[in-house]
């Protein structure tokens, strides 16, 4: 995946270390700083999302992707129901 010098690897290690620290049973809850918690949640989300996207790209790399957009609506005057669709195929 990453070398140990890669910034993404360092970010993932930071998330793991933070989780180990906060999962301790004797962790002082009164010492938690609101902005630090928000930053930690953001870092965890960013590291997880980045890893997920890279793994998905590795698995489906080169495959064509189908984008399907369906829209349902009702006409105000006649109360008729309609379905609209847009189909697009792209390469990943």
SEFIZA-3560 file (N, C-alpha, C; in Angstrom, 3 decimals):
REM SEFIZA-3560
<numar><xx>0.835</xx><yy>-1.188</yy><zz>0.000</zz><atom>N</atom></numar>
<numar><xx>0.000</xx><yy>0.000</yy><zz>0.000</zz><atom>CA</atom></numar>
<numar><xx>0.884</xx><yy>1.257</yy><zz>0.000</zz><atom>C</atom></numar>
<numar><xx>1.253</xx><yy>1.718</yy><zz>1.197</zz><atom>N</atom></numar>
<numar><xx>2.063</xx><yy>2.932</yy><zz>1.320</zz><atom>CA</atom></numar>
<numar><xx>3.395</xx><yy>2.594</yy><zz>1.965</zz><atom>C</atom></numar>
<numar><xx>4.387</xx><yy>3.440</yy><zz>1.687</zz><atom>N</atom></numar>
<numar><xx>5.626</xx><yy>3.341</yy><zz>2.441</zz><atom>CA</atom></numar>
<numar><xx>5.431</xx><yy>4.098</yy><zz>3.753</zz><atom>C</atom></numar>
<numar><xx>6.309</xx><yy>3.898</yy><zz>4.689</zz><atom>N</atom></numar>
<numar><xx>6.152</xx><yy>4.544</yy><zz>5.994</zz><atom>CA</atom></numar>
<numar><xx>6.397</xx><yy>6.042</yy><zz>5.938</zz><atom>C</atom></numar>
<numar><xx>6.977</xx><yy>6.541</yy><zz>4.846</zz><atom>N</atom></numar>
<numar><xx>7.205</xx><yy>7.981</yy><zz>4.710</zz><atom>CA</atom></numar>
<numar><xx>6.040</xx><yy>8.694</yy><zz>4.032</zz><atom>C</atom></numar>
<numar><xx>5.119</xx><yy>7.930</yy><zz>3.483</zz><atom>N</atom></numar>
<numar><xx>3.985</xx><yy>8.524</yy><zz>2.761</zz><atom>CA</atom></numar>
<numar><xx>3.058</xx><yy>9.240</yy><zz>3.748</zz><atom>C</atom></numar>
<numar><xx>2.574</xx><yy>10.454</yy><zz>3.418</zz><atom>N</atom></numar>
<numar><xx>1.712</xx><yy>11.208</yy><zz>4.341</zz><atom>CA</atom></numar>
<numar><xx>0.428</xx><yy>10.465</yy><zz>4.703</zz><atom>C</atom></numar>
<numar><xx>-0.115</xx><yy>9.695</yy><zz>3.761</zz><atom>N</atom></numar>
<numar><xx>-1.348</xx><yy>8.963</yy><zz>4.050</zz><atom>CA</atom></numar>
<numar><xx>-1.091</xx><yy>7.880</yy><zz>5.092</zz><atom>C</atom></numar>
<numar><xx>0.062</xx><yy>7.218</yy><zz>5.010</zz><atom>N</atom></numar>
<numar><xx>0.423</xx><yy>6.201</yy><zz>5.993</zz><atom>CA</atom></numar>
<numar><xx>0.563</xx><yy>6.827</yy><zz>7.372</zz><atom>C</atom></numar>
<numar><xx>1.192</xx><yy>7.996</yy><zz>7.428</zz><atom>N</atom></numar>
<numar><xx>1.359</xx><yy>8.687</yy><zz>8.707</zz><atom>CA</atom></numar>
<numar><xx>0.010</xx><yy>9.104</yy><zz>9.277</zz><atom>C</atom></numar>
<numar><xx>-0.916</xx><yy>9.543</yy><zz>8.418</zz><atom>N</atom></numar>
<numar><xx>-2.250</xx><yy>9.939</yy><zz>8.880</zz><atom>CA</atom></numar>
<numar><xx>-2.997</xx><yy>8.741</yy><zz>9.439</zz><atom>C</atom></numar>
<numar><xx>-2.895</xx><yy>7.591</yy><zz>8.773</zz><atom>N</atom></numar>
<numar><xx>-3.587</xx><yy>6.399</yy><zz>9.267</zz><atom>CA</atom></numar>
<numar><xx>-2.999</xx><yy>5.957</yy><zz>10.604</zz><atom>C</atom></numar>
<numar><xx>-1.688</xx><yy>6.049</yy><zz>10.749</zz><atom>N</atom></numar>
<numar><xx>-1.067</xx><yy>5.694</yy><zz>12.029</zz><atom>CA</atom></numar>
<numar><xx>-1.513</xx><yy>6.641</yy><zz>13.128</zz><atom>C</atom></numar>
<numar><xx>-1.680</xx><yy>7.929</yy><zz>12.804</zz><atom>N</atom></numar>
<numar><xx>-2.143</xx><yy>8.901</yy><zz>13.792</zz><atom>CA</atom></numar>
<numar><xx>-3.548</xx><yy>8.549</yy><zz>14.263</zz><atom>C</atom></numar>
<numar><xx>-4.403</xx><yy>8.141</yy><zz>13.329</zz><atom>N</atom></numar>
<numar><xx>-5.772</xx><yy>7.759</yy><zz>13.686</zz><atom>CA</atom></numar>
<numar><xx>-5.757</xx><yy>6.539</yy><zz>14.592</zz><atom>C</atom></numar>
<numar><xx>-4.955</xx><yy>5.543</yy><zz>14.245</zz><atom>N</atom></numar>
<numar><xx>-4.882</xx><yy>4.334</yy><zz>15.078</zz><atom>CA</atom></numar>
<numar><xx>-4.362</xx><yy>4.659</yy><zz>16.482</zz><atom>C</atom></numar>
<numar><xx>-3.339</xx><yy>5.494</yy><zz>16.558</zz><atom>N</atom></numar>
<numar><xx>-2.786</xx><yy>5.866</yy><zz>17.865</zz><atom>CA</atom></numar>
<numar><xx>-3.807</xx><yy>6.644</yy><zz>18.684</zz><atom>C</atom></numar>
<numar><xx>-4.565</xx><yy>7.526</yy><zz>18.041</zz><atom>N</atom></numar>
<numar><xx>-5.588</xx><yy>8.300</yy><zz>18.747</zz><atom>CA</atom></numar>
<numar><xx>-6.683</xx><yy>7.395</yy><zz>19.286</zz><atom>C</atom></numar>
<numar><xx>-7.092</xx><yy>6.423</yy><zz>18.487</zz><atom>N</atom></numar>
<numar><xx>-8.127</xx><yy>5.496</yy><zz>18.948</zz><atom>CA</atom></numar>
<numar><xx>-7.649</xx><yy>4.667</yy><zz>20.133</zz><atom>C</atom></numar>
<numar><xx>-6.399</xx><yy>4.213</yy><zz>20.077</zz><atom>N</atom></numar>
<numar><xx>-5.867</xx><yy>3.443</yy><zz>21.205</zz><atom>CA</atom></numar>
<numar><xx>-5.849</xx><yy>4.284</yy><zz>22.474</zz><atom>C</atom></numar>
<numar><xx>-5.490</xx><yy>5.550</yy><zz>22.343</zz><atom>N</atom></numar>
<numar><xx>-5.414</xx><yy>6.432</yy><zz>23.502</zz><atom>CA</atom></numar>
<numar><xx>-6.792</xx><yy>6.676</yy><zz>24.104</zz><atom>C</atom></numar>
<numar><xx>-7.782</xx><yy>6.969</yy><zz>23.260</zz><atom>N</atom></numar>
<numar><xx>-9.111</xx><yy>7.303</yy><zz>23.777</zz><atom>CA</atom></numar>
<numar><xx>-9.916</xx><yy>6.079</yy><zz>24.174</zz><atom>C</atom></numar>
<numar><xx>-9.485</xx><yy>4.893</yy><zz>23.781</zz><atom>N</atom></numar>
<numar><xx>-10.217</xx><yy>3.681</yy><zz>24.141</zz><atom>CA</atom></numar>
<numar><xx>-9.805</xx><yy>3.138</yy><zz>25.507</zz><atom>C</atom></numar>
<numar><xx>-8.836</xx><yy>3.751</yy><zz>26.138</zz><atom>N</atom></numar>
<numar><xx>-8.416</xx><yy>3.295</yy><zz>27.463</zz><atom>CA</atom></numar>
<numar><xx>-9.531</xx><yy>3.506</yy><zz>28.478</zz><atom>C</atom></numar>
<numar><xx>-9.674</xx><yy>2.582</yy><zz>29.407</zz><atom>N</atom></numar>
<numar><xx>-10.741</xx><yy>2.691</yy><zz>30.407</zz><atom>CA</atom></numar>
<numar><xx>-10.508</xx><yy>3.840</yy><zz>31.381</zz><atom>C</atom></numar>
<numar><xx>-9.274</xx><yy>4.193</yy><zz>31.622</zz><atom>N</atom></numar>
<numar><xx>-8.990</xx><yy>5.267</yy><zz>32.579</zz><atom>CA</atom></numar>
<numar><xx>-8.721</xx><yy>6.599</yy><zz>31.877</zz><atom>C</atom></numar>
<numar><xx>-9.203</xx><yy>6.761</yy><zz>30.645</zz><atom>N</atom></numar>
<numar><xx>-8.997</xx><yy>8.010</yy><zz>29.910</zz><atom>CA</atom></numar>
<numar><xx>-9.766</xx><yy>9.137</yy><zz>30.595</zz><atom>C</atom></numar>
<numar><xx>-9.116</xx><yy>10.276</yy><zz>30.882</zz><atom>N</atom></numar>
<numar><xx>-9.790</xx><yy>11.368</yy><zz>31.602</zz><atom>CA</atom></numar>
<numar><xx>-10.781</xx><yy>12.117</yy><zz>30.699</zz><atom>C</atom></numar>
<numar><xx>-12.062</xx><yy>11.833</yy><zz>30.871</zz><atom>N</atom></numar>
<numar><xx>-13.103</xx><yy>12.438</yy><zz>30.037</zz><atom>CA</atom></numar>
<numar><xx>-13.145</xx><yy>13.956</yy><zz>30.221</zz><atom>C</atom></numar>
<numar><xx>-12.873</xx><yy>14.447</yy><zz>31.417</zz><atom>N</atom></numar>
<numar><xx>-12.959</xx><yy>15.885</yy><zz>31.678</zz><atom>CA</atom></numar>
<numar><xx>-11.889</xx><yy>16.668</yy><zz>30.930</zz><atom>C</atom></numar>
<numar><xx>-10.846</xx><yy>16.006</yy><zz>30.469</zz><atom>N</atom></numar>
<numar><xx>-9.772</xx><yy>16.703</yy><zz>29.773</zz><atom>CA</atom></numar>
<numar><xx>-9.948</xx><yy>16.778</yy><zz>28.268</zz><atom>C</atom></numar>
<numar><xx>-11.099</xx><yy>16.337</yy><zz>27.753</zz><atom>N</atom></numar>
<numar><xx>-11.307</xx><yy>16.346</yy><zz>26.304</zz><atom>CA</atom></numar>
<numar><xx>-11.598</xx><yy>17.765</yy><zz>25.827</zz><atom>C</atom></numar>
<numar><xx>-10.905</xx><yy>18.173</yy><zz>24.795</zz><atom>N</atom></numar>
<numar><xx>-11.089</xx><yy>19.497</yy><zz>24.217</zz><atom>CA</atom></numar>
<numar><xx>-11.980</xx><yy>19.366</yy><zz>22.985</zz><atom>C</atom></numar>
<numar><xx>-13.021</xx><yy>20.188</yy><zz>22.889</zz><atom>N</atom></numar>
<numar><xx>-14.020</xx><yy>20.092</yy><zz>21.832</zz><atom>CA</atom></numar>
<numar><xx>-13.407</xx><yy>20.151</yy><zz>20.433</zz><atom>C</atom></numar>
<numar><xx>-12.526</xx><yy>21.105</yy><zz>20.196</zz><atom>N</atom></numar>
<numar><xx>-11.923</xx><yy>21.253</yy><zz>18.867</zz><atom>CA</atom></numar>
<numar><xx>-11.012</xx><yy>20.074</yy><zz>18.536</zz><atom>C</atom></numar>
<numar><xx>-10.356</xx><yy>19.518</yy><zz>19.550</zz><atom>N</atom></numar>
<numar><xx>-9.494</xx><yy>18.362</yy><zz>19.319</zz><atom>CA</atom></numar>
<numar><xx>-10.323</xx><yy>17.148</yy><zz>18.906</zz><atom>C</atom></numar>
<numar><xx>-11.499</xx><yy>16.988</yy><zz>19.512</zz><atom>N</atom></numar>
<numar><xx>-12.377</xx><yy>15.877</yy><zz>19.146</zz><atom>CA</atom></numar>
<numar><xx>-12.866</xx><yy>16.048</yy><zz>17.707</zz><atom>C</atom></numar>
<numar><xx>-13.270</xx><yy>17.268</yy><zz>17.350</zz><atom>N</atom></numar>
<numar><xx>-13.718</xx><yy>17.524</yy><zz>15.975</zz><atom>CA</atom></numar>
<numar><xx>-12.602</xx><yy>17.225</yy><zz>14.982</zz><atom>C</atom></numar>
<numar><xx>-11.392</xx><yy>17.645</yy><zz>15.309</zz><atom>N</atom></numar>
<numar><xx>-10.254</xx><yy>17.401</yy><zz>14.423</zz><atom>CA</atom></numar>
<numar><xx>-9.982</xx><yy>15.907</yy><zz>14.294</zz><atom>C</atom></numar>
<numar><xx>-10.081</xx><yy>15.174</yy><zz>15.400</zz><atom>N</atom></numar>
<numar><xx>-9.834</xx><yy>13.736</yy><zz>15.372</zz><atom>CA</atom></numar>
<numar><xx>-10.886</xx><yy>13.022</yy><zz>14.521</zz><atom>C</atom></numar>
<numar><xx>-12.153</xx><yy>13.417</yy><zz>14.662</zz><atom>N</atom></numar>
<numar><xx>-13.213</xx><yy>12.811</yy><zz>13.854</zz><atom>CA</atom></numar>
<numar><xx>-12.973</xx><yy>13.103</yy><zz>12.376</zz><atom>C</atom></numar>
<numar><xx>-12.585</xx><yy>14.333</yy><zz>12.078</zz><atom>N</atom></numar>
<numar><xx>-12.294</xx><yy>14.705</yy><zz>10.691</zz><atom>CA</atom></numar>
<numar><xx>-11.139</xx><yy>13.879</yy><zz>10.132</zz><atom>C</atom></numar>
<numar><xx>-10.076</xx><yy>13.740</yy><zz>10.903</zz><atom>N</atom></numar>
<numar><xx>-8.913</xx><yy>12.974</yy><zz>10.456</zz><atom>CA</atom></numar>
<numar><xx>-9.272</xx><yy>11.504</yy><zz>10.246</zz><atom>C</atom></numar>
<numar><xx>-10.085</xx><yy>10.951</yy><zz>11.149</zz><atom>N</atom></numar>
<numar><xx>-10.504</xx><yy>9.555</yy><zz>11.012</zz><atom>CA</atom></numar>
<numar><xx>-11.332</xx><yy>9.372</yy><zz>9.741</zz><atom>C</atom></numar>
<numar><xx>-12.259</xx><yy>10.288</yy><zz>9.500</zz><atom>N</atom></numar>
<numar><xx>-13.091</xx><yy>10.199</yy><zz>8.300</zz><atom>CA</atom></numar>
<numar><xx>-12.240</xx><yy>10.328</yy><zz>7.037</zz><atom>C</atom></numar>
<numar><xx>-11.339</xx><yy>11.293</yy><zz>7.023</zz><atom>N</atom></numar>
<numar><xx>-10.509</xx><yy>11.526</yy><zz>5.838</zz><atom>CA</atom></numar>
<numar><xx>-9.626</xx><yy>10.314</yy><zz>5.537</zz><atom>C</atom></numar>
<numar><xx>-9.018</xx><yy>9.742</yy><zz>6.568</zz><atom>N</atom></numar>
<numar><xx>-8.151</xx><yy>8.580</yy><zz>6.362</zz><atom>CA</atom></numar>
<numar><xx>-8.961</xx><yy>7.376</yy><zz>5.891</zz><atom>C</atom></numar>
<numar><xx>-10.136</xx><yy>7.168</yy><zz>6.488</zz><atom>N</atom></numar>
<numar><xx>-10.982</xx><yy>6.037</yy><zz>6.103</zz><atom>CA</atom></numar>
<numar><xx>-11.497</xx><yy>6.205</yy><zz>4.681</zz><atom>C</atom></numar>
<numar><xx>-11.987</xx><yy>7.396</yy><zz>4.346</zz><atom>N</atom></numar>
<numar><xx>-12.524</xx><yy>7.644</yy><zz>3.005</zz><atom>CA</atom></numar>
<numar><xx>-11.439</xx><yy>7.497</yy><zz>1.945</zz><atom>C</atom></numar>
<numar><xx>-10.259</xx><yy>8.008</yy><zz>2.220</zz><atom>N</atom></numar>
<numar><xx>-9.164</xx><yy>7.915</yy><zz>1.263</zz><atom>CA</atom></numar>
<numar><xx>-8.770</xx><yy>6.461</yy><zz>1.024</zz><atom>C</atom></numar>
<numar><xx>-8.672</xx><yy>5.700</yy><zz>2.096</zz><atom>N</atom></numar>
<numar><xx>-8.311</xx><yy>4.287</yy><zz>1.979</zz><atom>CA</atom></numar>
<numar><xx>-9.384</xx><yy>3.523</yy><zz>1.205</zz><atom>C</atom></numar>
<numar><xx>-10.643</xx><yy>3.798</yy><zz>1.500</zz><atom>N</atom></numar>
<numar><xx>-11.751</xx><yy>3.128</yy><zz>0.819</zz><atom>CA</atom></numar>
<numar><xx>-11.736</xx><yy>3.435</yy><zz>-0.679</zz><atom>C</atom></numar>
<numar><xx>-11.537</xx><yy>4.704</yy><zz>-1.025</zz><atom>N</atom></numar>
<numar><xx>-11.514</xx><yy>5.092</yy><zz>-2.438</zz><atom>CA</atom></numar>
<numar><xx>-10.361</xx><yy>4.427</yy><zz>-3.180</zz><atom>C</atom></numar>
<numar><xx>-9.205</xx><yy>4.340</yy><zz>-2.542</zz><atom>N</atom></numar>
<numar><xx>-8.052</xx><yy>3.725</yy><zz>-3.197</zz><atom>CA</atom></numar>
<numar><xx>-8.264</xx><yy>2.229</yy><zz>-3.387</zz><atom>C</atom></numar>
<numar><xx>-8.860</xx><yy>1.562</yy><zz>-2.393</zz><atom>N</atom></numar>
<numar><xx>-9.117</xx><yy>0.131</yy><zz>-2.522</zz><atom>CA</atom></numar>
<numar><xx>-10.158</xx><yy>-0.138</yy><zz>-3.605</zz><atom>C</atom></numar>
<numar><xx>-11.183</xx><yy>0.709</yy><zz>-3.675</zz><atom>N</atom></numar>
<numar><xx>-12.193</xx><yy>0.551</yy><zz>-4.724</zz><atom>CA</atom></numar>
<numar><xx>-11.581</xx><yy>0.784</yy><zz>-6.103</zz><atom>C</atom></numar>
<numar><xx>-10.742</xx><yy>1.792</yy><zz>-6.236</zz><atom>N</atom></numar>
<numar><xx>-10.096</xx><yy>2.076</yy><zz>-7.517</zz><atom>CA</atom></numar>
<numar><xx>-9.199</xx><yy>0.915</yy><zz>-7.942</zz><atom>C</atom></numar>
<numar><xx>-8.531</xx><yy>0.282</yy><zz>-6.978</zz><atom>N</atom></numar>
<numar><xx>-7.668</xx><yy>-0.854</yy><zz>-7.296</zz><atom>CA</atom></numar>
<numar><xx>-8.494</xx><yy>-2.055</yy><zz>-7.751</zz><atom>C</atom></numar>
<numar><xx>-9.676</xx><yy>-2.233</yy><zz>-7.165</zz><atom>N</atom></numar>
<numar><xx>-10.513</xx><yy>-3.380</yy><zz>-7.512</zz><atom>CA</atom></numar>
<numar><xx>-11.220</xx><yy>-3.204</yy><zz>-8.849</zz><atom>C</atom></numar>
<numar><xx>-11.683</xx><yy>-1.995</yy><zz>-9.149</zz><atom>N</atom></numar>
<numar><xx>-12.467</xx><yy>-1.799</yy><zz>-10.372</zz><atom>CA</atom></numar>
<numar><xx>-11.718</xx><yy>-0.993</yy><zz>-11.421</zz><atom>C</atom></numar>
<numar><xx>-10.440</xx><yy>-0.810</yy><zz>-11.243</zz><atom>N</atom></numar>
<numar><xx>-9.659</xx><yy>-0.022</yy><zz>-12.191</zz><atom>CA</atom></numar>
<numar><xx>-9.771</xx><yy>-0.573</yy><zz>-13.603</zz><atom>C</atom></numar>
<numar><xx>-10.077</xx><yy>0.284</yy><zz>-14.559</zz><atom>N</atom></numar>
<numar><xx>-10.191</xx><yy>-0.126</yy><zz>-15.945</zz><atom>CA</atom></numar>
<numar><xx>-11.583</xx><yy>-0.560</yy><zz>-16.366</zz><atom>C</atom></numar>
<numar><xx>-12.477</xx><yy>-0.801</yy><zz>-15.417</zz><atom>N</atom></numar>
<numar><xx>-13.847</xx><yy>-1.195</yy><zz>-15.764</zz><atom>CA</atom></numar>
<numar><xx>-14.659</xx><yy>0.033</yy><zz>-16.155</zz><atom>C</atom></numar>
<numar><xx>-15.634</xx><yy>-0.172</yy><zz>-17.016</zz><atom>N</atom></numar>
<numar><xx>-16.531</xx><yy>0.918</yy><zz>-17.379</zz><atom>CA</atom></numar>
<numar><xx>-17.588</xx><yy>1.057</yy><zz>-16.296</zz><atom>C</atom></numar>
<numar><xx>-17.961</xx><yy>2.287</yy><zz>-15.980</zz><atom>N</atom></numar>
<numar><xx>-18.931</xx><yy>2.558</yy><zz>-14.925</zz><atom>CA</atom></numar>
<numar><xx>-20.249</xx><yy>3.012</yy><zz>-15.531</zz><atom>C</atom></numar>
<numar><xx>-21.351</xx><yy>2.551</yy><zz>-14.958</zz><atom>N</atom></numar>
<numar><xx>-22.679</xx><yy>2.955</yy><zz>-15.391</zz><atom>CA</atom></numar>
<numar><xx>-23.239</xx><yy>3.924</yy><zz>-14.357</zz><atom>C</atom></numar>
<numar><xx>-23.574</xx><yy>5.131</yy><zz>-14.797</zz><atom>N</atom></numar>
<numar><xx>-24.212</xx><yy>6.130</yy><zz>-13.942</zz><atom>CA</atom></numar>
<numar><xx>-25.669</xx><yy>6.195</yy><zz>-14.357</zz><atom>C</atom></numar>
<numar><xx>-26.578</xx><yy>5.916</yy><zz>-13.438</zz><atom>N</atom></numar>
<numar><xx>-28.001</xx><yy>5.912</yy><zz>-13.742</zz><atom>CA</atom></numar>
<numar><xx>-28.696</xx><yy>6.874</yy><zz>-12.798</zz><atom>C</atom></numar>
<numar><xx>-29.363</xx><yy>7.875</yy><zz>-13.364</zz><atom>N</atom></numar>
<numar><xx>-30.059</xx><yy>8.880</yy><zz>-12.572</zz><atom>CA</atom></numar>
<numar><xx>-31.548</xx><yy>8.763</yy><zz>-12.869</zz><atom>C</atom></numar>
<numar><xx>-32.339</xx><yy>8.398</yy><zz>-11.867</zz><atom>N</atom></numar>
<numar><xx>-33.788</xx><yy>8.283</yy><zz>-12.020</zz><atom>CA</atom></numar>
<numar><xx>-34.458</xx><yy>9.423</yy><zz>-11.275</zz><atom>C</atom></numar>
<numar><xx>-35.474</xx><yy>9.986</yy><zz>-11.904</zz><atom>N</atom></numar>
<numar><xx>-36.197</xx><yy>11.098</yy><zz>-11.300</zz><atom>CA</atom></numar>
<numar><xx>-37.688</xx><yy>10.795</yy><zz>-11.373</zz><atom>C</atom></numar>
<numar><xx>-38.373</xx><yy>10.869</yy><zz>-10.248</zz><atom>N</atom></numar>
<numar><xx>-39.814</xx><yy>10.630</yy><zz>-10.188</zz><atom>CA</atom></numar>
<numar><xx>-40.512</xx><yy>11.943</yy><zz>-9.876</zz><atom>C</atom></numar>
<numar><xx>-41.579</xx><yy>12.257</yy><zz>-10.610</zz><atom>N</atom></numar>
<numar><xx>-42.325</xx><yy>13.465</yy><zz>-10.300</zz><atom>CA</atom></numar>
<numar><xx>-43.779</xx><yy>13.310</yy><zz>-10.723</zz><atom>C</atom></numar>
<numar><xx>-44.639</xx><yy>14.187</yy><zz>-10.172</zz><atom>N</atom></numar>
<numar><xx>-46.073</xx><yy>14.201</yy><zz>-10.463</zz><atom>CA</atom></numar>
<numar><xx>-46.425</xx><yy>15.562</yy><zz>-11.051</zz><atom>C</atom></numar>
<numar><xx>-47.169</xx><yy>15.546</yy><zz>-12.160</zz><atom>N</atom></numar>
<numar><xx>-47.621</xx><yy>16.784</yy><zz>-12.788</zz><atom>CA</atom></numar>
<numar><xx>-48.656</xx><yy>17.454</yy><zz>-11.888</zz><atom>C</atom></numar>
<numar><xx>-48.487</xx><yy>18.756</yy><zz>-11.625</zz><atom>N</atom></numar>
<numar><xx>-49.384</xx><yy>19.477</yy><zz>-10.715</zz><atom>CA</atom></numar>
<numar><xx>-50.817</xx><yy>19.539</yy><zz>-11.241</zz><atom>C</atom></numar>
<numar><xx>-50.966</xx><yy>19.687</yy><zz>-12.536</zz><atom>N</atom></numar>
<numar><xx>-52.295</xx><yy>19.921</yy><zz>-13.098</zz><atom>CA</atom></numar>
<numar><xx>-53.052</xx><yy>18.629</yy><zz>-13.393</zz><atom>C</atom></numar>
<numar><xx>-52.376</xx><yy>17.644</yy><zz>-13.969</zz><atom>N</atom></numar>
<numar><xx>-53.077</xx><yy>16.417</yy><zz>-14.358</zz><atom>CA</atom></numar>
<numar><xx>-52.898</xx><yy>15.280</yy><zz>-13.359</zz><atom>C</atom></numar>
<numar><xx>-52.009</xx><yy>15.436</yy><zz>-12.388</zz><atom>N</atom></numar>
<numar><xx>-51.677</xx><yy>14.405</yy><zz>-11.394</zz><atom>CA</atom></numar>
<numar><xx>-51.101</xx><yy>13.140</yy><zz>-12.028</zz><atom>C</atom></numar>
<numar><xx>-50.607</xx><yy>13.249</yy><zz>-13.259</zz><atom>N</atom></numar>
<numar><xx>-49.946</xx><yy>12.115</yy><zz>-13.893</zz><atom>CA</atom></numar>
<numar><xx>-48.544</xx><yy>11.958</yy><zz>-13.315</zz><atom>C</atom></numar>
<numar><xx>-48.127</xx><yy>10.705</yy><zz>-13.178</zz><atom>N</atom></numar>
<numar><xx>-46.807</xx><yy>10.413</yy><zz>-12.622</zz><atom>CA</atom></numar>
<numar><xx>-45.838</xx><yy>10.117</yy><zz>-13.761</zz><atom>C</atom></numar>
<numar><xx>-44.619</xx><yy>10.641</yy><zz>-13.629</zz><atom>N</atom></numar>
<numar><xx>-43.599</xx><yy>10.483</yy><zz>-14.658</zz><atom>CA</atom></numar>
<numar><xx>-42.313</xx><yy>9.940</yy><zz>-14.045</zz><atom>C</atom></numar>
<numar><xx>-41.573</xx><yy>9.212</yy><zz>-14.866</zz><atom>N</atom></numar>
<numar><xx>-40.239</xx><yy>8.738</yy><zz>-14.491</zz><atom>CA</atom></numar>
<numar><xx>-39.275</xx><yy>9.240</yy><zz>-15.558</zz><atom>C</atom></numar>
<numar><xx>-38.240</xx><yy>9.918</yy><zz>-15.121</zz><atom>N</atom></numar>
<numar><xx>-37.196</xx><yy>10.366</yy><zz>-16.036</zz><atom>CA</atom></numar>
<numar><xx>-35.925</xx><yy>9.599</yy><zz>-15.746</zz><atom>C</atom></numar>
<numar><xx>-35.154</xx><yy>9.312</yy><zz>-16.783</zz><atom>N</atom></numar>
<numar><xx>-33.892</xx><yy>8.608</yy><zz>-16.541</zz><atom>CA</atom></numar>
<numar><xx>-32.801</xx><yy>9.171</yy><zz>-17.435</zz><atom>C</atom></numar>
<numar><xx>-31.616</xx><yy>9.183</yy><zz>-16.888</zz><atom>N</atom></numar>
<numar><xx>-30.421</xx><yy>9.587</yy><zz>-17.622</zz><atom>CA</atom></numar>
<numar><xx>-29.401</xx><yy>8.474</yy><zz>-17.420</zz><atom>C</atom></numar>
<numar><xx>-28.885</xx><yy>7.936</yy><zz>-18.502</zz><atom>N</atom></numar>
<numar><xx>-27.910</xx><yy>6.854</yy><zz>-18.427</zz><atom>CA</atom></numar>
<numar><xx>-26.616</xx><yy>7.337</yy><zz>-19.068</zz><atom>C</atom></numar>
<numar><xx>-25.506</xx><yy>7.091</yy><zz>-18.387</zz><atom>N</atom></numar>
<numar><xx>-24.206</xx><yy>7.515</yy><zz>-18.892</zz><atom>CA</atom></numar>
<numar><xx>-23.192</xx><yy>6.436</yy><zz>-18.543</zz><atom>C</atom></numar>
<numar><xx>-22.370</xx><yy>6.061</yy><zz>-19.499</zz><atom>N</atom></numar>
<numar><xx>-21.325</xx><yy>5.066</yy><zz>-19.273</zz><atom>CA</atom></numar>
<numar><xx>-19.982</xx><yy>5.762</yy><zz>-19.422</zz><atom>C</atom></numar>
<numar><xx>-19.128</xx><yy>5.596</yy><zz>-18.413</zz><atom>N</atom></numar>
<numar><xx>-17.800</xx><yy>6.211</yy><zz>-18.449</zz><atom>CA</atom></numar>
<numar><xx>-16.749</xx><yy>5.173</yy><zz>-18.104</zz><atom>C</atom></numar>
<numar><xx>-15.528</xx><yy>5.455</yy><zz>-18.455</zz><atom>N</atom></numar>
<numar><xx>-14.431</xx><yy>4.583</yy><zz>-18.035</zz><atom>CA</atom></numar>
<numar><xx>-13.871</xx><yy>5.123</yy><zz>-16.735</zz><atom>C</atom></numar>
<numar><xx>-13.436</xx><yy>4.233</yy><zz>-15.869</zz><atom>N</atom></numar>
<numar><xx>-12.954</xx><yy>4.662</yy><zz>-14.545</zz><atom>CA</atom></numar>
<numar><xx>-11.563</xx><yy>5.212</yy><zz>-14.607</zz><atom>C</atom></numar>
//
